[in-house]
Structures are given as structure tokens and as C-alpha cells.
């Protein structure tokens, strides 16, 4: 079984061969195939720029792997801001002795997901570190997109706006937790990891006021960030939360609030109430949005309040600490 050695990261002929055979063969395009020090890109318009690091363990989990996650995470950060994702960079830190076959699967996932999202990997870097310096792959992706809408300004949010979730809650966090094999039982929960850009771009015709993906900290973190930034509150309804029964059962067993668990294919959308039903209908026309629904509305209270299934109310606080370390 071939393994990656320090020579592949040494900058010489072995590195050249390694980059061409493993990366350029899968990810190459007119901007990257000549392996320049920098990719020259035509933009000429207002541009969105983001970056993200990925350290998930295990690297392979039901519904994805660290490569797919690295593309989805950065593409989605661009998409929820109202930008059309166009270009990504890819940086990978590889431990000495890492299995080449596993690395190929990760890079294949990068290529497949980038193609699905319609983005190009135009530059990148690899480093191979000695044994013991890293416990697996570390990936960084940066993304550039063309700004089409301003969905990132808290000032756009108004009282009575509807709150929409594009998918069901907590699947990514529970999938990765089960994949770690530390619970003593197994489950069949796939991560919701997916690029959302094509779906979100279809909403540019509607009166969307704000959008953010609910990754670490989940929906609870997003709503509290918005509440603090906009000076507004939220009333959401437990009965309307999209939650699979198996995911909900696992959260209950472990004492987790599904609202605070990480997602990788779910966006929170704040939209004018008059457009809310149309937005949900449009979202449901995409596989990634088949479970989209309205969960509540914006009010002036300045807190996130959950109306429980039995008619009571409780405050949904910002999650404290790291609920599930290395989840993305």
C-alpha cells in the first residue's frame, strides 16, 4: 500500500510528480494546470472572499469526507452572503505515512463536489509533515465569488420577517459522532453535507433579508448572532422544527439540543413574510431543500424564544463551549 513520504512535500521532482499525478489530474483547469505561483482571475465586479479550515475526525463519515466538506463549507459561506461562488484555493497538510489511496478518495471528493457546485479549484498547496506532527489531514479552502445580493447585513432584518430553515436539523453532528465509534452503538445517519449555492442562487428574485449557514453551534448560534447584531428577537416553534426521529432520539439520549448541533447543508434564511411561502416552495424543488420550512418570525424582544410542544416558552441561549470538537 503506497504511503505519502516527506519527499512528496520537499519541493523537488517528487513533489512535482505528486502534485501533477494526484491533484492536477483531478482538479486541473486553465488557471491551475501550469502550476503558477498565483492564479490570475477575471473579476471586474464587487467580490466576496472567504476562507475556512477543516480538521474533522474521522475524515470519512456517512455522507461525505473532509474533502467534500472543505468545498461545501467555503462554497456555502459565499452563497449565504449573497455571492455567486466561482473560485477556490485548496491547501492540504498531510502527515508522513498517510495512505495514498485515502488521499486520492479525498481529492476525488474535492473534484466531484467542486464540479457539482460549478466552481474551479484554481490554486493550492501541499505540505507533508513528519510522523506525529499531525493526526491526519488538515485542509484549508479559500473562496472568491461575485456579489449579487447583500444577505450579510443585519440592518436588512425587519420585525415580522419569517425564519426559514432549508433542511432538517443536526444530521452532520450526529453522523460524525456516530462515525467515531465511541458510543457503543451504531446508527444510520448520513451527514447533510452539501453545496447549497445553486439552490440559494435561485432565491435572488425574492425579498431575502439575511442568510447564514448553521454550522458549528447550529441554528441556536446563528439566531443568537443575528439577535445580537440586529437588536431583534425571534419566536420559533418547536412543533415546526424539521428533525428526523432517529436524529432527535440520539440527541435526547446524549442530552444535546438539536438546535445547537452542527449542520453542513442547512441555511437559516430571514425573508419578508410576503415571500416566505414562495421561498419554501422554491427550496423544496431542490434535493437539498426538500425539508425546508418556516419555523417562526422576527420580533422586537431581543431574545431567541422557543415555543415548546406543550405550549410553554424557553430562551434559546448561545451555545457555550465546544459541544462536539473537530466536527468540521
Secondary structure, DSSP 8 states (H G I E B T S, - for coil): --B--GGGGSSSHHHHHHIIIIIIHHH--TTTTT--SS------S-EEEEEEEE--SSSEETTEEHHHHHHHHHHHHHHHTTEEEEEEEEEEEEETT-BHHHHHHHHHHHHHHHHHHT-EEEEEEEEEE-TTS-SS-EEEEEEEEEE------GGG--TT-EEEESS-SSHHHHHHHHHTT-SSS-----------HHHHHTTTTS-EEEEEE--TTHHHHHHHHHHHHHT-EEEEEGGG----HHHHHHHHHHT--GGGS--SS-EEEEE-GGGHHHHHHHHTTSGGGTT-EEEEEEESSSSEEEE-TTS-EEE-----S-SSTT--
